[in-house]
Amino acid sequence: MRVTVGVVAGGSVAVIGATNNLTKWGFSTFSSLLSLYPGELYPVNRGSAEVRGVKAFARVSEIPGPVDLAVIVVPAEEVPAVMEDCVDKGVRAGVIISAGFAETGPEGRALQERVLTIARKARIRLVGPNCMGMWSARAKMSAFMFPLPIMEGPLALVSQGGNVGGSLVIDAIQRGIGFQYYVSCGGTADLQIEDYLDYVSNRVMPDMSVRGALEKLWSASAVPGTEMTAEQLECATCGIDLPEALKSITDKAFMIVIQDFQD
């Protein structure tokens, strides 16, 4: 099992780049977590004593308690230094919402590899970069780049693209359908789509409520599928053999697979 428990189980969460500036993603990301998360939540901002009334810290390493998950919302060029600080702190996992990595070209890819090399020194597992974030009903953790309406339910959703995943979540909520897990995995620098599918297939057990929820979603929105896990792949060159990746889990999970093909 490659997905570390720190990614989905919560614990203490630091938001690096949290801010009181309403125009920044750091504000909406921190607000998303603050709205529901019951655990320890630490905003990290070099220029503010507090963010939305919560004591802020200049660096992750200055936080007095342990940090299980780091949600990173700073410019791409600042992420390597942030990751070094996370290594020093002993952070277990990270969600890199920041964009500006491999999706931008060779320089961005080199920057992404640099961040990944730093993270691997301490075996920090990473979601993203360039992702919308994630949701865990068990942890009541809504670590999205903006407050996305979502509720607990029987389904799990793995989406490479944030727009399609967010649209599916909103469409489901409008029909009274909720999720146990949702992750927008973005650039998949570290954790891959098959890692998330393996994780949820061992934890989201199929039952009649799952079948009913997906049948309801399918009948209303014409998304093909039967049960349990919806997966959206943004491009056909994601670097995995999808049929091979699914072989080991289709005896435990029913799936919707949505593939956006590009010319």
N, C-alpha and C positions, 0 to 999 in steps of 0.2 A: 504494500500500500504506500504509494508515493505522496499522497496528499497529507501533509502533516495536520494533526488535530488543531494546531494553532490557527490554521487558516479558517476553519469553520466553527470552532467551538468557543471562540471569543476569549474570555479572560480579561486581561487588561489591554486596552487599545490606545495607541498614540496616533494622533493625526498630525503629520508633519506638513506644515503649510496652512494649518488652521488659522483663520483670520476673522476679524470683525468687519472686513470690507465686503459689503454685500455683492459687489460685482465680481468677486473671485470665487473660483471653484472650491477653494479652501473653506470658505464660509458655508457653502451649501453642503459640502461633504461632511463637515463637522456637525452641521445642523441635522443632517440625516441620521447620524449616529445618536446625537443628543436626544432626538425625539422619542427614542424607544429603548436604547441599550441600557441595561441595568448594572453593568459592570463598571470597573474603573476606566475612566476616559480622560486622556491627557492631550490637550492641545499643545503643539510645539510651534512657537513663533518667536524669532529673535527680537522682534520690536514691540511686543505687547506683554503686559503683565497678566492679562486675562483675556480670554476669548469667550464671548457670550456668557460672562459671569463665572467661568471656570478658570482656575489658576493655570497660567501657561508657563512653559519652560522654553529656554532658548535652544536646548539640544535634547535629544532623546536620552543621552547619557546622564543628564542632570535630573531625570525623573527618579524620585527616591525608591519607588517600588519596581517590581519586575514588569516587563512589557512583553506580552505574548504576540501581539500583532501590531505592525506599523502600517498605517495607511498613508501613502505618500502622494502629496498634491503640491509639488514644487516644480519649477522649470527643469527641463530634462538635464541641463548642464549641472544642476545642483544635486542631482540624485546620487552620483558616486560618493560625494562627501557624506550625504545623509546615510547611505548604505554602510560606509565605514563606521559611522557613529552607531548604527544599529548593531553591527558586529561587536563593537566594544561593549554595548549594553547587554548583549545576549538575547536579542530579539529572536523569536522563533520563526516568524513568517511575515511576509509583507504583501501589500496590495499596491501596485504602482499604477495610479490613475493617470499620472502625467503622460503626455504624448511627446513626440519628438525623437523617437528611437528608430528601429529598423524600418518602419513604414516610411521614413523620410529619405532613405538612400544610404550609401556607403558610410558616411560619417555618423549617421544615426545608428546604423548597425554596429559600428565599432564602439560607440558609447554604450549601447545595450550590452555588448559582450563584456565591456569593462565592469558594468554594474553586476552582471551575472557572476563574473569571476570573484568580485568582492563578496557577494552573498554566499558563494559556495565555500568560502573560507570557514564560515561558521554554520554551514548547512542550513541556511535560511531559505525556505521555499517561497516562491514568488508567484503571485497572480498578476497578469499583465505583462508588459506595460501597455499604455494606451487602451485602458479598459474603463468600463463604467462602474465597476465595483462588484459587490456581492451581497447576498442575503442568507442568513441562517435563522430559521424559525426556532430551532432549539436554543440558540444563544440570544434570540431576539435582537439580532445584529443586522442593521440596515446600513452597510458601508458603501453607499452609493455616492456618486459625484453630485447628485442632487436628490432631494427627497422624492423617491418614487413610491407611489401608492402600491402597497403589497400586503398580503395577509397570509396567515398560515393555512396550509392545505396539504393535499396528498401528493402533489407533483414535484418534480425537480426539473430545472431548466438550465442547460449549458449553452451559452451563446457566445460565439466569437465576436460578432458585431453588436455594439450597444444599442443601436437604433432598432434593429429587428427584435432583439431580446426585450427591450423596454416596451415596444409596441405589443408584443405577446403578453407581457405581464399586465399591462393596462387593459388589454382586451379580455384577459382572463378575469381580472378583478371586476370588471363591469358585468360579468356573468356569475359572480359569486364563487370563483375558483381561486384557490390559493396554492402556495408552494412551501415545501419544506426547505428546499435549497434553490438558490439561483446564483449563478456566477457568470459575469461577462468577462471572458478570459483574455480578450484583446490579442496582443502580440505573442502570447504564449512563449516568452523567452525561456521560462523554466518549466513550470507545470504545463502539461499538454492536455488536449481535449480528452484523450483516452484515460488520463489520470483522474479527471473529474468524474467521468462516466463510471469508472471502476469504483470510485468512492461512493457515489450515490446508489449504485446498483447493489451495494452491500449494506445499505442503510435505509433506503426507501423501499419497503417491501410492498409488492403489488397486492391489492385487494379490490373489492368491488367499488369502494369509494374512488379509487384511482380510475377504474374503467369508466365509471359514471362521469367523472370530471372531464376526462379526455373526450368521451363521446359528446358531451355537451359543448366542449370547445370546438371540436371538429365540425359538428353539425351547424354551428353558428358562423364559423370563420373559414371553412374549407381547408383547414390544415390537416393533411393526411396523418393517420396514426391510430394506435390502439390504446396504449397504456404507458404510464409511468414517466418516461424521460423524453423531453423535447430537446433536440440538439440542433443548433443553427451554425453552419460553417459558412464563412463569408466568401471564401474563394476555393477553387479546386486545387490550389497549390499549397495547402496547409502543412505538407510534409509528413502526413501519416497515411497508412493504408486503412481507410475507414472500415471496410468489411472485415479485415483481419482484427482490427481493434475491437469490433463488436462481438466477435465469436465467443469470447470468454464470458460475456455478460448477458447475452440474449436469452439464456436459460433462466435468468433471474429477473430480467427487466423487459418490459414492453416499451417501445420507443417510437417517437416521431423524429424523423431526420429531415431537416429542411436544408437543401443545398442551393445556394445562389450561384449559378454558373455565369461566367463572364466571357464575352467574346475575345 
